[in-house]
Amino acid sequence: MAAATSLPAVTPRAKLPSSLCSGTDPAMTDATASNLPFLDADEILAGITRWVEIETPSHDGAAVNTLVDMVERDLRRLGARVDRIPGRDGFGDVLEAEAPWGDPDEKGILVLGHLDTVHPIGALATTHRVRREGDTVFGPGIYDMKAGSFMGYYALQHIIRSGRTTPLPIRFLYIPEEEVGSPTSRARIEAAARKAKYALVLEPARDGNKCVTGRKGVGRFEMRITGRAAHAGMRHQDGRSAIREAAHQILAIEAMTDYATGVTTNVGLISGGSGVNVVPAQCHLDIDLRVPTPELADSVTARILGLTAQDPDCVVEVSGGMNRPPYGKSAEIAHLFAQARALAAEIGYDLQDVPLTGGGSDGNFTAALGVPTLDGLGADGRGAHALDEQIRYSSLVPNTRLIVRLLETLR
Ligand SMILES: [Zn+2]
């Protein structure tokens, strides 16, 4: 393993000229592969590092807003039209920004990123120290998805620096709570999607730099089981164990998993009981569901919501439903992917796609509204949500260039 090396200074090496546009260099007006202006990997990494070094757990709205402040300043410096929507329910603010050209009423390109991470405050100083080892750069949320979020910003900056515009208007949305299902930003995402001809989602690339063209839907359910408490020694026969009932329910829920159809269920959290010598009166389960199609979403949701107690003296109550709708690789998405693949070939790599991933994203919302959506356009790497979360430095330039080229060529 290569020795850890220190990161480059976080101040971008090249500064935007005060006019933002340096004047049109004739060599830069022809956007063909052989004639693409320079992208600076160290400058991209320095920018990513700046965003990673502000820790942003989803539930800490004030912390997320510290980064929103920075991103807002960065976008305003580019001359973007910025709208900041105050957060609700303790979450951070939503940032919407339009490139400084184009008719805002024309359907354009929606670029989606999130600024929150799953990592708690302090990860930066302990488990997830930002460091580079050869081609690998570690950091909390660097892969999912501060690298991609910054690369989108950098792509816009690059187009502006090059003195260009794009055929379609561009709208960015930076989301403060994607990692918990975008409960407060979903309506804004869907409103922006209705004004979009395409959606580009900057979630991480995966499985060797592949993009994403389909995602399973995500459902979340809670089950509350009520039994009857009793002394576990003296009056055991009077008790009705909510935990015993939960055991039956858990097996029934887990039995809905069917790898052949792509349905998975997971009882991920359980709590219950009040003491080791008490027959438990309460038990609580949290359930995660993943489904590949709307039909399966409906049928499995009905099965989960329809679960009833096996013990007639226990009560089972289930609530919840689909949080993110599934989307498949439609003909429109396949066409969009083919365009991206051709652009990647010009850049010099063979872009493959993952046509169905189990992880949800805000791309589920845009695709479900029929907007051709290309996801996983961020940095390559691995370890999302994990202790070894990392990106590949060598993916920064080609993947950012692909974002630039999509913005420049989609029409
Ligand atoms: Zn993400």
Boltz pocket constraint, residues with backbone or C-beta under 6 A from the ligand:
constraints:
  - pocket:
      binder: B
      contacts: [[A, 114], [A, 144], [A, 145], [A, 178], [A, 203], [A, 204], [A, 361]]
      max_distance: 6.0
